[in-house]
Amino acid sequence: MRCALRRLQGVMAALRDPETGCPWDQKQTHKTLIPYLLEETYEVVDAIEQGDDQHLSEELGDLLFQIVFHAQIGHEEDRFDLDGIAEALSDKLIKRHPHVFANTGYASDAELNHAWEVHKEKDREQKQQHGTLSGIPEALPALMRAEKLQKRAARVGFDWPGFEQVFDKLQEELDEVREAIAENHGKVRVEEEIGDLLFVVANLARHLEINPEEALRKTNKKFIRRFNYVESSIKNKGGTLEASSLDEMEKEWQKSKLDEKK
């Protein structure tokens, strides 16, 4: 394992060599690599959901390459390197798992989770992140970040007592969207109100212990599956989507829903 990682580091160093390396790799920076890091992460998720071990292994390799790439840039700038990253990670994991690496015991999962959050809070304080909402990455997908913001606020008591109150807030925000549209307040105001509506939807999901990001991902897949059914059905009848009426497409859409229930 160590030899394989050292070999990968050597390959990366050769790609970045100022004289003999690859021109594309030479000019990359932490910022220019961001899109590739995100892309490879999402491809790992896709491979996991497909249940394809060979594909997953390949995609994890591509993701590992991105990590080694960033570590190489850090090494060249004398800021950090892969060994330092691994050592810091090991230290953090050991510190946050005293029930594994020390003699600390926890009576329940809730107690364990509380201790985990206490450790994370101490880490945030060391990073000068003193606010309750500090340290939640801005680059997270919006629904995921909304959930994390709400969880953090709930830990200090800023939360609805139950999901029933969230339903009331959901209706209030929906009414405000309708009002902004009806009174022609403009796109900026409507955007703000829709944002508020989505934030409350994420809050409702949290109260029901549903991951809103995962729920929407599944709905996207369901939409693709059903839309493909509609497109295929109409094509098999010699038609096209462009030439079909909305009623015709809706009829096939309902058939796709019935077909899924069989």
Phi, psi and omega per residue, in radians:
M1 nan -0.884 3.141
R2 -1.074 -0.700 3.132
C3 -1.119 -0.694 -3.140
A4 -1.133 -0.708 3.123
L5 -1.183 -0.684 3.102
R6 -1.103 -0.668 3.109
R7 -1.103 -0.739 3.130
L8 -1.114 -0.713 3.080
Q9 -1.060 -0.683 3.122
G10 -1.144 -0.709 3.098
V11 -1.085 -0.769 -3.127
M12 -1.117 -0.744 3.123
A13 -1.087 -0.667 3.130
A14 -1.174 -0.672 3.115
L15 -1.129 -0.524 -3.105
R16 -1.656 -0.022 -3.102
D17 -0.979 2.213 -3.065
P18 -1.037 -0.469 -3.066
E19 -1.790 -0.703 -3.026
T20 -2.014 0.046 -3.070
G21 -1.388 -3.054 3.134
C22 -1.434 2.238 -3.120
P23 -0.958 -0.681 -3.119
W24 -1.177 -0.818 -3.129
D25 -1.149 -0.610 -3.102
Q26 -1.075 -0.636 -3.014
K27 -1.603 0.004 -3.116
Q28 -1.322 2.615 3.083
T29 -2.247 3.033 3.093
H30 -0.965 -0.747 -3.073
K31 -1.241 -0.709 -3.112
T32 -1.201 -0.366 -3.124
L33 -1.495 -0.159 -3.087
I34 -0.946 -0.841 -3.128
P35 -1.042 -0.636 -3.119
Y36 -1.255 -0.637 3.096
L37 -1.102 -0.776 3.117
L38 -1.139 -0.771 -3.127
E39 -1.044 -0.801 -3.124
E40 -1.161 -0.611 3.101
T41 -1.103 -0.801 3.140
Y42 -1.176 -0.549 3.100
E43 -1.213 -0.562 3.032
V44 -1.112 -0.774 3.132
V45 -1.050 -0.770 3.122
D46 -1.055 -0.745 -3.128
A47 -1.121 -0.673 3.100
I48 -1.101 -0.794 -3.112
E49 -1.171 -0.507 3.112
Q50 -1.352 -0.296 3.139
G51 1.206 0.479 -3.104
D52 -1.802 1.806 -3.062
D53 -1.101 -0.709 -3.132
Q54 -1.130 -0.751 3.113
H55 -1.134 -0.714 3.133
L56 -1.099 -0.750 3.121
S57 -1.047 -0.734 3.140
E58 -1.135 -0.772 -3.102
E59 -1.223 -0.610 3.060
L60 -1.111 -0.609 3.066
G61 -1.113 -0.743 3.116
D62 -1.112 -0.666 3.111
L63 -1.190 -0.711 3.092
L64 -1.056 -0.649 3.110
F65 -1.048 -0.698 3.114
Q66 -1.101 -0.700 3.123
I67 -1.137 -0.788 3.126
V68 -1.126 -0.613 3.113
F69 -1.069 -0.865 3.140
H70 -1.115 -0.677 3.122
A71 -1.122 -0.662 3.121
Q72 -1.143 -0.721 3.098
I73 -1.103 -0.746 3.102
G74 -1.084 -0.670 3.119
H75 -1.148 -0.752 3.134
E76 -1.095 -0.571 -3.134
E77 -1.576 0.070 3.130
D78 1.005 0.711 -3.138
R79 -1.901 -0.724 3.103
F80 -2.899 2.942 3.089
D81 -2.544 3.097 -3.049
L82 -1.114 -0.689 3.116
D83 -1.081 -0.754 3.126
G84 -1.116 -0.675 3.097
I85 -1.074 -0.819 -3.112
A86 -1.152 -0.707 3.134
E87 -1.132 -0.788 3.140
A88 -1.100 -0.682 3.122
L89 -1.141 -0.771 3.125
S90 -1.065 -0.772 3.128
D91 -1.055 -0.751 -3.114
K92 -1.153 -0.739 -3.134
L93 -1.137 -0.703 3.126
I94 -1.142 -0.732 -3.132
K95 -1.149 -0.634 -3.095
R96 -1.499 -0.048 3.122
H97 -2.194 1.032 3.137
P98 -1.116 -0.378 3.104
H99 -1.279 -0.223 3.101
V100 -1.834 -0.757 -3.014
F101 -1.820 -0.044 3.081
A102 -2.381 -2.910 -3.082
N103 -1.735 0.318 3.138
T104 -1.386 2.378 3.111
G105 -2.147 2.630 3.117
Y106 -2.169 2.423 -3.050
A107 -1.373 -0.372 -3.085
S108 -2.690 2.921 3.070
D109 -1.104 -0.617 3.139
A110 -1.109 -0.725 3.115
E111 -1.153 -0.691 3.098
L112 -1.103 -0.793 -3.139
N113 -1.117 -0.648 3.110
H114 -1.108 -0.762 3.133
A115 -1.098 -0.679 3.108
W116 -1.053 -0.779 -3.130
E117 -1.179 -0.603 3.095
V118 -1.101 -0.753 3.102
H119 -1.083 -0.750 3.138
K120 -1.135 -0.642 3.118
E121 -1.128 -0.705 3.094
K122 -1.110 -0.684 3.111
D123 -1.116 -0.691 3.131
R124 -1.143 -0.665 3.121
E125 -1.115 -0.674 3.108
Q126 -1.136 -0.471 3.114
K127 -1.579 0.179 -3.129
Q128 1.131 0.537 3.080
Q129 -1.809 1.469 -2.956
H130 -1.576 -0.404 -3.111
G131 -1.245 2.676 -3.142
T132 -1.007 -0.645 -3.080
L133 -1.697 0.131 -3.121
S134 -1.236 2.605 3.007
G135 1.545 0.005 3.088
I136 -1.539 1.998 -3.013
P137 -0.992 2.335 3.106
E138 -1.225 -0.386 -3.065
A139 -1.421 -0.076 3.118
L140 -1.081 2.626 2.980
P141 -0.923 2.495 -2.959
A142 -0.999 -0.776 -3.133
L143 -1.131 -0.703 3.132
M144 -1.126 -0.732 -3.140
R145 -1.181 -0.667 3.104
A146 -1.036 -0.782 3.135
E147 -1.070 -0.767 -3.127
K148 -1.156 -0.703 3.086
L149 -1.055 -0.774 -3.124
Q150 -1.160 -0.701 3.103
K151 -1.090 -0.743 -3.117
R152 -1.134 -0.755 3.133
A153 -1.151 -0.641 -3.119
A154 -1.129 -0.522 -3.112
R155 -1.143 -0.362 3.106
V156 -1.877 0.282 3.024
G157 1.627 0.011 3.138
F158 -1.554 1.480 -3.039
D159 -2.860 2.701 3.014
W160 -1.253 2.557 -3.124
P161 -1.181 -0.469 -3.120
G162 -2.766 3.010 -3.069
F163 -1.247 -0.339 3.133
E164 -1.064 -0.730 3.122
Q165 -1.169 -0.524 3.110
V166 -1.199 -0.630 3.068
F167 -1.062 -0.725 3.102
D168 -1.069 -0.764 3.125
K169 -1.140 -0.633 3.121
L170 -1.075 -0.773 3.115
Q171 -1.138 -0.680 3.105
E172 -1.061 -0.777 -3.128
E173 -1.209 -0.625 3.101
L174 -1.129 -0.704 3.095
D175 -1.108 -0.647 -3.132
E176 -1.218 -0.549 3.047
V177 -1.144 -0.826 3.128
R178 -1.041 -0.722 -3.130
E179 -1.134 -0.738 -3.138
A180 -1.099 -0.635 3.122
I181 -1.276 -0.823 -3.074
A182 -1.110 -0.640 -3.094
E183 -1.615 0.147 3.032
N184 0.941 0.898 -3.116
H185 -1.341 -0.155 3.121
G186 1.759 2.833 -3.031
K187 -1.108 -0.666 -3.111
V188 -1.075 -0.780 -3.139
R189 -1.169 -0.741 3.125
V190 -1.094 -0.727 3.104
E191 -1.026 -0.751 3.134
E192 -1.088 -0.768 -3.111
E193 -1.192 -0.646 3.094
I194 -1.182 -0.640 3.053
G195 -1.047 -0.764 3.099
D196 -1.068 -0.705 -3.139
L197 -1.101 -0.794 -3.138
L198 -1.135 -0.627 3.126
F199 -1.103 -0.708 3.125
V200 -1.218 -0.637 3.081
V201 -1.054 -0.747 3.092
A202 -1.091 -0.648 3.120
N203 -1.165 -0.705 3.093
L204 -1.070 -0.785 3.115
A205 -1.034 -0.742 3.135
R206 -1.070 -0.762 3.136
H207 -1.103 -0.531 3.140
L208 -1.616 0.147 3.133
E209 1.032 0.702 3.075
I210 -1.969 2.315 3.066
N211 -1.356 1.954 -3.059
P212 -1.117 -0.626 3.129
E213 -1.125 -0.781 3.140
E214 -1.181 -0.669 3.121
A215 -1.071 -0.758 -3.132
L216 -1.224 -0.628 3.084
R217 -1.047 -0.754 -3.134
K218 -1.170 -0.650 3.112
T219 -1.179 -0.672 3.069
N220 -1.032 -0.772 3.130
K221 -1.122 -0.689 3.123
K222 -1.128 -0.712 3.113
F223 -1.080 -0.774 3.130
I224 -1.066 -0.784 -3.124
R225 -1.061 -0.803 -3.106
R226 -1.257 -0.662 3.119
F227 -1.144 -0.696 3.089
N228 -1.078 -0.631 3.095
Y229 -1.095 -0.807 -3.140
V230 -1.056 -0.834 -3.111
E231 -1.086 -0.765 -3.129
S232 -1.160 -0.721 -3.129
S233 -1.104 -0.776 -3.135
I234 -1.184 -0.667 3.120
K235 -1.129 -0.685 3.140
N236 -1.138 -0.390 3.107
K237 -1.581 0.073 3.114
G238 1.524 0.195 -3.115
G239 -1.885 -3.061 3.080
T240 -2.341 2.778 3.108
L241 -1.107 -0.703 -3.092
E242 -1.084 -0.593 -3.096
A243 -1.589 -0.070 -3.109
S244 -1.596 2.591 3.088
S245 -1.427 2.847 3.097
L246 -1.073 -0.640 3.124
D247 -1.107 -0.696 3.126
E248 -1.137 -0.740 3.133
M249 -1.195 -0.666 3.123
E250 -1.122 -0.636 3.107
K251 -1.072 -0.774 3.117
E252 -1.205 -0.585 3.102
W253 -1.082 -0.787 3.120
Q254 -1.122 -0.613 3.074
K255 -1.102 -0.672 -3.133
S256 -1.123 -0.648 3.122
K257 -1.171 -0.722 3.108
L258 -1.156 -0.661 -3.135
D259 -1.116 -0.596 3.140
E260 -1.218 -0.438 -3.102
K261 -1.449 -0.184 -3.107
K262 -1.258 nan nan
